Amino acid sequence: MNHTFGGKYKLEVQLANGGCGTVFTGVHTIAGKEVAIKLEHTADAPHPSMSPLKQESKIYKTLMGGPGIPWIMWSGTKDDYNVMVIDLLGPSLEDLFRMCNKSWSLKTVLLLADQLISRIQYIHSRDLVHRDVKPANFVMGTGRNASSVNVIDFGLAKKYRDPRNSLHIPYKQDDCHGVGTSLFAAINTHIGVESSRRDDLESLAYMLIYFLRGSLPWRKLRGSSVAETWSLILEKKLETAELLTVGLPKEFDDFYTYIRGLDFYDEPDYDGLRDMLRGLAKKHGIEYDGQFDWMVSKPKKSSVYGGVGVGNGAGNGAAAALAKRKRFCRTCDACAAAAAAAAEAAKTSPKVPKVIVGGGGRRTSDLFLTHMTRPNHANPQK
């Protein structure tokens, strides 16, 4: 496909494809700036006035300028496509989590949680609920903003109150599940209740637990249909609700319990949740210095998808791109450094008698592994 949009944005390589459109890399033909271009075939829209991509563009324009919201460069229609040109950002949290072998320190999770709560709070302050909060829909910035979390994919976002009179939408429950991604959807979304602010934060709670444990109990559940999958995951969420945070710091249990206790119309205490997790960081001597686990060994600069989401398929293109690159992880790097140091010491040190460690002793490797093990983490549930 050889197209230029807005007179200056040239389409290049396809990154990802999903239910809400196809994402490509692009370039500003004059300035050379890389961008993300999201296309939706006009035939895919149920009606010109009901185009999901046009609705998403409107929401971006409403939110942009706020913290962690990508900028739209151009949007419109050309030939048979609705088009949105937006910032090309860094990899998603899902991509980075996989790149680190699904193992993050408490520090990284707390640093992310602080920003994630703020991003969701900002979206809610503009009378919107995201309705698809998941790791693939949060991407890191680039350059000077590499430590900043950005929110993408507003294809399912919806007003939860009327901005003219601040009236909350009425409570409603359907016979089938709601929208979003079943892995991270709130329990009320599973049973067909209209989404409100509490549900975005419940999805965030599942994200944080996923980051701490490396998996979720329902991650591999699959039914013969989409509806059956949603039903199976709902059953597992209800069955494991009281066990999800066992072994994690108490603050995460308080977070989850508080969110699950909110009423449909309640406004969450965003500041209280942030302060509670900051207190946990202080207790562990963690500084909010913007240094995440994946920054220990910095990957080479590469154009990785970030600025636009494509529904449940978001991030697949980025994951493929990242798979071709070297994996960087704090634990892996530390193990490699320790092995290199041991090899160097063996070359220079004189030979000593071999020591057999008895049953009560511990090998050096055992001590190292103990040092590298994060405190307060339960065994990951596969």
N, C-alpha and C positions, 0 to 999 in steps of 0.2 A: 504494500500500500504506500503510495507516494503522495503525501498530502502536506499542505502548509495551512495552518489555521491562524486566523487573526492577522493574516498578512506577514507574519514573522516567526511563527512557531512550527518548526518542521518535525514531522513524525519520524521516529527512528525504530527502536527495537521493542517488541512486545515483552512485557514483564509478567503480567498476570491476567487471568480471565476468570470471571465469576458471574453470578446471577445479576449483578447490578451494572455490568459493563466490562470493558477491556481496557487495561492500562498499558501505556507505552512510555518509553523514554522519549524525550524530544529536546530540541535545542533552539534557542533564540538565534535566528539566522544572522543578526547583526552583532549582538553583544556576546554571543557564544555561550550564554548561560544555559545550563541543563535544567530541564523541567520535566514534570510528569504530565501526560496527556491521557485523559480518560474519555473513551468513546462509547456511545450508546446508539445502536441502530434505531432510527426513528420507527421502524416497523415493530420493534420490541416494546415500545411504549403503548399502553392501552388506549391513550388519547393524547394528542399534542399538549394539552393542558395538564396531563397527569404523568408527564415524563419523570421517572425517578431521578435521573441525572439533573434535570432542570430544577427539581425541588431541592436536591442536594446542593446545587450551586447557590440557590437562594439562601440556604442555611449557612453555608460558608461565608457568604457576603455579610450576613447578619452578625456572625461571630468573629470574623477576622479582625485582627488588631488586638484581640484578647490573648492572654498567655497560652502558648502551646497550640495555637490555631494556624495552620498553613495559610499562605496568601494565594488568592486566585489572581492569575494574570489576565485570563480571558475566558469567556464562556459564550456559547452561542450555537448556531446550527449551520452546518455546511454540507451540501449535497445530501446524502442520506443519513447523516450522523448528527446527534447532539454531542457537543464537545465541552470539556472543561480542562483548562490548562492551569496547573497549580505547582507549588513548590515541590521539587524533588528532594526528599529528605533522606535520612539514614535508615538502617534496618529496623524492623519491628522488634518488640520485646520478645515475641515468640521466636523469631529468628536468632536473636542474641542468646536466649535461654537454651536453645538447641545447640548453638555454637559452643556454649560452656558446658555441654553434656548434661543439661538440666540440673545444674548444681550451682546455686548462688548463696553467697554469705548472707547472714542476717543484715549486715550493713547495706548491701545492695538492695535488698527487699525493702528496708526502711526508707532509704533514700528515694526509691521509686514511689513507695506508698505516699510519701509527703507530697510529691508532685501530682500523682494520680488523683488524690482527694481534691487538690486545688483545681485540677482541670475539670473534674466532674462538677464541682461547686460552681465554676464559672459558667458551664453549659446550663446548669439549672437556674442560675441567676438571670439567664436570658430566656426563661420560660420554656426551655426545651429539656426533654429526656433523650439520651442517646439510643437506648434500647438494644445496643449490641456491644456492650463493654466486654472486651476480651483482649488477650495479649497481642494478637495480630493487628488490632486497631489502635495501637499506641506505638509511635515510632520516635527514634531519637533524632535530634537535630544534627547539623554538620558544622564543621569549622569551629568558630568561637562558641556556637550554641550546641556543641556535641553532648553536653550534659543535660540538655533540656528535653523533656518529654513532650511530644506533640500528639494530638488526637486527630484521627482520620475517620473516614467512612461514615458520613451522616445520612446514608441512604435510607435508614430506618428511623431516623430521629423524628420526634413529634412534639408538638406543643402540649404541655400538661396544664397550662392555664392561659386564660385570655389576657394578653398584655394590656388591653384597654381598661379592664376593670379588676384584674388580678384574681378572677374567679377560677378556682381549680376545676378541671374537668370532672364530671360525675363518675362515681364508681360504676364499673360495668364488668360483667363476667360472661365469656362466651363458652360454647360447648367444646371448643378445641384449644390446643395450646396457642400461645402468642408467637411473636416474632423474635428473631435473634438467633443465637447459637446455643444449642441445647446444653453443651458442656458447661457453659458459664451462666446460663439463664437463671433468673430467680425462681424460686419454687412457685410463687404466685403467677409468674408467666407461664409455667407448665400447666397450671390449672385454668388458664384462660382469663385471668384477671388483667384488666387494663394496666399498663405500666405506669408507675409514678416514680418519684425520686428515690424511694427506698430500694427499688429494684436495680437501678444502676449501681448502687453501693453494695448490694448483695452480690452482684456479679463481680465487683471489685474484690470483695472478701474471698470469693472462690479463686480469683486470680492470685491473691497473695498467698493463700494456702497452697496453691499449685506451685508457686515459686519456692516456697519453703520445703515442700515435700518432694517435689519433682514429678508428681502425678496427682490424679484425683481418682477416687474409688470407682467412678463410673466412666472413666476415660475410654475404655475399650468396649463398652456396651454398644451393640448394634442390633437393630430389629430388622424385620423383613420390609418395613416401610418407614418413612420419616415419622409418621405418627406413633408407630410402635417404639421407635428409638427414643422419642421424647418421653413416652410412657415408662420405658425401662429405666431411663435416667432419673425420672421423677421418683420412682420407687426407691432407687438406690440413694438419692439425696435425702429422702425422708428417713430411710433406714439408718443412715450413717450420720445424721445431723448432729448427734451428741458426741460423736467420736472424731469428727473432722479435725478438731484442734487439740486432741489429746497429744501431749508431749511437746507442743509448741508453747512459746511464751504466753502467759495468761492474757496479755493485752490483745492477742489475736482472737482468743475465745470471747473476750469482752466485746470486741469489734463485731464479730459475727452475731453474738447473742443480741446486742443492741439493735443491729440492723433488722434482724428477723422479728424483733418486737415492735417495729414501727408500724403505724397505721397508714392506710392508703393516702391520707391527706397530710400526714406529718412532714414537717421540714426537718431534715437530719441536722444533727449538731456537727457540722464539718470541722469547726475549730476544735471542738472537744476531742474528736477522733484523731485529728492531727497532733494535738498536744499530748494525748495518751501515748501515741507511738513515738513522739519525740522524747517523752519521759523514758520509754524503754531504751531508746538509743543512748540517752545520757547514762542510764544505769549500766550499760555495757561499754561506756567510753567511746561511743561511735560519733565521729564528727561528720557534719553535713558539708563535705568538701567537694562534692561532685565527682568523686572517683569511684567508678563502678568496677565490678569484677572483670569485665571484658576489656578494661582499659589497662590492665597490668602489662600486657604485651599488645601494643596498638597495631591493628591490621592496617595494611596499606590502603591508601585512599582508593575508593572504588565507587562507581555509580550504582547505588543500591536503592531499590524501590522504597518509597516512604510516603510521599505527599498525598497519595490517593488510595482509598480502599476499594475493594471490589466484592463486597458482601462476604459470604462465608468462604470465598476463595481467596480472600486477601492474604498477601504475603507469600503465596505459593511461588511466584516468580522470584521474589527475593530469596526464598529458601534455596531455590535451585542455584541462584547466583552465589550465595554464601557457601553452598556445598562444595563449590569448586575452589574455595579459598581455604587456607590453613585455619584450623580451629584454635582459638585462644581461650584459655581457661586458667584461673588462678591456681587451682590444684595441679593441673598438668604442668604448668610452668614451674611451680615450686618443686614438684617431683623431679623434673628434668634438671633443675639447678642443683638439687641435693645429690642426684646421681653423678653429675659432672664433678661436684666438689669432692665426693667420696673417691671417684676415680683418680682425681688429681692428688689427693692425700695419699692414696695407695702407692703412687709412683714415687713420692718424695719421702715417705715415712719408712724407717727401718722395720724389718720384719720382727714381729713380736709373737710370743707363744699364743696359740689359739685358745680362747677362753670358752668353755662350755657353760652356758647359762642354765642354771637349774630351774626347777618348776616355779620358784617364786620370783625368778628374774624376768627382765624384759629386754627384748632385742632393741637395737637402735631404730630399726624400721618400725617396730611397734610404737616407740615413743614418737616418731615422726608422724605416723598415721594418727595417733591420739591428738597431737598438736594441730593437725590439719582438720580434724573433725569439728564441725560447728556445734556449739552447745545448744541445748534446748530443742534439737530437731528430732522428730520421730523418724523411724525408718520409713523411707518413701513407700507409698502404696502403689504397686504397679498395676 
